[in-house]
Amino acid sequence: MTIHEYVFDLLSTQFNINIDDLTLETKIIEDLGADLLDIHEIIFDLENESDFDILFSDEMIERSKTVGDLIEQITLEH
């Protein structure tokens, strides 16, 4: 599974939405309604995905405003 596929699958499951409704421009907080707990759960799941081998810094989390931003942060660190 690619990073893109994993993130889209994770977010569609986390927010109980159709994967086809997600785009790279989807805003995690504004469009998906994520709160602080949701963001921590997303980061926890991503950090524990053994294929990615990534630890998110506070700066990486702050830069991840959209789905595309999140995928870019993982890709840059992967």
C-alpha positions in Angstrom: 0.0 0.0 0.0 1.4 3.4 -0.9 1.6 6.3 1.5 -1.2 8.0 -0.4 -3.5 5.0 -0.2 -2.7 4.4 3.5 -3.5 8.0 4.4 -6.7 8.2 2.4 -7.8 4.8 3.9 -6.9 5.9 7.4 -8.8 9.3 7.1 -11.8 7.8 5.5 -12.1 5.2 8.3 -11.3 7.7 11.0 -13.9 10.2 9.9 -16.4 7.7 8.5 -16.5 9.3 5.0 -16.3 7.9 1.5 -12.7 7.7 0.3 -13.8 9.3 -3.0 -14.7 12.5 -1.0 -11.1 13.1 0.0 -8.7 15.1 -2.1 -5.2 16.3 -1.5 -6.7 19.7 -0.8 -9.1 18.5 1.9 -8.4 20.4 5.1 -8.0 18.1 8.1 -9.5 20.4 10.7 -11.9 22.5 8.7 -13.2 20.0 6.2 -13.0 16.8 8.2 -13.8 18.4 11.6 -10.7 16.9 13.3 -10.1 17.9 16.8 -6.9 17.5 18.9 -7.7 13.9 19.8 -8.3 13.0 16.2 -5.0 14.5 15.2 -3.2 12.5 17.9 -4.9 9.3 16.8 -3.9 9.9 13.1 -0.3 10.6 14.1 -0.2 7.6 16.4 -1.5 5.3 13.6 1.0 6.8 11.1 4.0 6.5 13.4 3.1 2.9 14.2 2.8 1.9 10.6 6.0 -0.1 10.3 6.4 0.5 6.6 6.8 4.3 7.1 9.3 4.4 10.0 8.5 8.0 10.9 8.2 10.1 14.0 6.3 13.4 13.7 7.8 16.5 15.2 5.6 19.3 16.4 6.6 21.3 13.3 5.6 18.5 11.0 2.2 18.3 12.6 1.7 22.1 12.3 2.6 21.9 8.6 0.0 19.2 7.9 -3.0 21.3 7.3 -4.4 19.4 4.3 -4.3 15.7 3.3 -1.7 16.6 0.7 0.4 18.3 3.3 0.3 15.3 5.5 1.3 13.0 2.7 4.2 15.4 1.8 5.5 15.4 5.4 5.5 11.5 5.4 7.2 11.4 2.0 9.9 13.9 3.0 10.8 11.9 6.1 10.3 8.4 4.7 
